Amino acid sequence: MDKTSKIVFSTLDIITKSKSYENMEVQIKELVMPPEILKGGGGEYNKWVREISRALVDDGERIRLEDSLYGVDHWVQVFDDYKFPVVTLSDSTSAEAGVYHLRNAKSHWC
């Protein structure tokens, strides 16, 4: 198999694996949270934690899992509170000027 084929098949494997994480049963089994959950902030994260932990039958395991997942709640709050930089340009601004502005702004973020 040539190098390009290996890259293509590796990429397809990654895509297939990541698609499987959209399934709640896979999330429960592997304890994997899709990043999209963070878009909904703390409320969506708490909902996800409840759904994952309710799948456990043993109360002790459920409580330990909830404690662990709620133990990282502060990191979810960091994502929730983060204000993404927004640049508003007038309608008369050229596309080239906008790209130039974003390239220069990027160097200040990194």
N, C-alpha and C positions, 0 to 999 in steps of 0.2 A: 504494500500500500504506500503510495507516495505521500509526501508531507502535506499537501493540500487536502487530500482525502482524509488524513488523520485529523486535521484541524476541523474540517466540516463535520465529521462524525463525532468528535469530542464536543463541538458546539451543540449538535443535535442532542447528545446525551445530557448536557447541562440544561438545555431548554426543557427537555422532557422531565428531568428531575425537578426543576423549579416549578413546572406546571403542576406536578403532583402535590406540591405544598399548598395549592389552592383548595385541596380537599381537606375538610376538617378532621376526618379520620386519620389522615397522614400527619396532620399537625399534632393531634393527640398522641399518636404512637411515637412520633419522633421529637415531640416538644419543640416544634419549630413554629415561630410566629412570622407570618408574612409581613414585610415592611409596610404594606398598605394599611395595616392596623394603626400605625402611628399617624397616618393622615387624619384619623378621627380623634386624635388626642387621648387624654386620660380616660374619658368615658368609653371609648371604643376598646382601649386596652383592658379596662376592668371587665367589660363584657366578654372579651376573649378569654381572660383568666378564669372567669366563672364557667364558661363553656368547657374549657380544657379540664378544669378541676372537677367538674360535675361528672366527668366520664369515669373518674376513679370510684371504685366501690368501697374500698377501705377508707374509713373516716380519718385514720391517722395519716395515711399517705396523702389524702386530699388536703388536709390541713398543712402538712409539710410543704406540699407543692404550692399551695396558695401563699404561704409565708415566704417561700423563695421567690415566687413571681412578683408578689407585692413588695418584696425587698428591693427590687430594681425600679420601683415606681418613680423615684426621683429622676431617673434617666428618661423615662417617658415624658415627664414634666418638662425636661430640658428641650426635647423635640417640640412639645406642645407650645412652649413659650418663645421659641426661636422666631425671630422676625427676619424673613428672607429679604435681602436688599432688593429694592424696586427702584428702577429708573424710569421716570416719566419724561418722554420726549414730545415735543410739539409735532403737529401734523406736517409742518414744513421741514422737519429734520430729515436729511437724506439718510438712506440706508447705510452708506459708507460712514457717515458721522456716528451713527448709532453703534456700528460694529467697532469703530475706533474707541468710542467711549467705553464700551463693554470690555474690550481688551485691556485698556488702561485700568479700569476699575478692578478687573480680575487680579492684576498684579498686587493690588492693595489688600485683597482678601486672603491671599495665600501666605 
